[in-house]
Every structure is written in structure tokens, then in C-alpha cells.
């Protein structure tokens, strides 16, 4: 069995702090590592692919974690199929208000990762929970916490 690498991160941005507080998590963001790049959903830009170095440099803290996966490339391919889709603001609001307000064609970071894994035949979560997954839920899947770097 192979593995897929996830990059968990946080920043000093106030929105990052709100996400951490609302989800009881050290991490406000998660992205899929695809070689030297990451695939992620970010506010104001939606689903994009950027260099792994750039993603790490913008973080105030990060951790790289490997999760078991039978077909890591299929997970990456599923996430890549969503490049250019918008950020799912209604779902983020719904998480805070305990409502299911997801848009079918937009994503926030952790729902993109969970959906891509499910599309690749890696059911990490029940189907009805896929659109409510937070970075903390993905963090708890790994028995090992990978390379972790924390700044100031």
C-alpha cells in the first residue's frame, strides 16, 4: 500500500485563527502534496495548485503527514479535476452555524481533500460527512504526526 502526503498549516491571518477556534484545531488549512506542488482550496482564489515551497513559506506553522492510500495518484487526479473551482464560502459559514450549506461546484480545503480521497476509492469518512470535514478530522486520521515545523 502506498501513501498520500498532506500538508497541514496555519498562518497569523485572523481568518486562520477563527478557523482554528471554531474547529478546535491547531491547523486551519490542509492541502494535498503532489510532488513539488500542493493542490488546495483557498479563500479568494478557490482551488489552485502552487509550489510546495510557497505553501510552506507562507505558513507560520506546518506539518507534513502521510496517510495510507491504495492509489495516491487517483486522489491527486481527483483533486486536480477541481482546479479553478471557487472557494465554498457558504459551507464555511454553515460549519460555524451547524448547517449544511455546501455548494456542489465549490470547495474549502478539507472538504476538497476528503472528496478527492473518496472519489479515488479511499473512504476515509462516511459519504454523508464528506462536506463537513475540517482539517482537524483529517489530522486525527494519522497515527503518526510527520515533519513538523513551527515558527515563533
Steps between C-alpha positions, in 0.01 A plus 500: 500500500618848419437830673383850425665797664298782652635840597332645809565866569399815677582867459482816709201622296186566711290266279745221586447566870122489459517165322725354770271623775182377330642154426701451821808443290862601486463514119288731289594359159579171327617430146599197293866466412558412134877473455643852523153656507191509717137501392287710731184704534563848637279800570489758221670264252314170515662172399854549376838334469807677638852394581547307823777742596264797461234330713752430776653849485166673553422287808585603854490128592464184294510122513542244222305180566478179299168315490469147360349492152462220249519739205650837594508617138123453469451731800725763342323463163158546663617817677660633180169454320364778724770761418343838438183428700407772753539498876194371689413798721148376573633170635744680730213710634290186533769327707493785747120497517462120488321515164567312178535786253756347264514594135541208259763673287715674763733385776673587824833332571408195706182413312704497176754258650232269646299505176807424285587201718142373479498542120818290486341216699653597836196539727666676794161632612134407463351642180252722685784659700728592207383860477549565874861386534741746662880497500480356854303196378770423243774561758345240730517232227877471526646298787833669435551872477760566233765768457384797701647848491373783714611859483501756773 
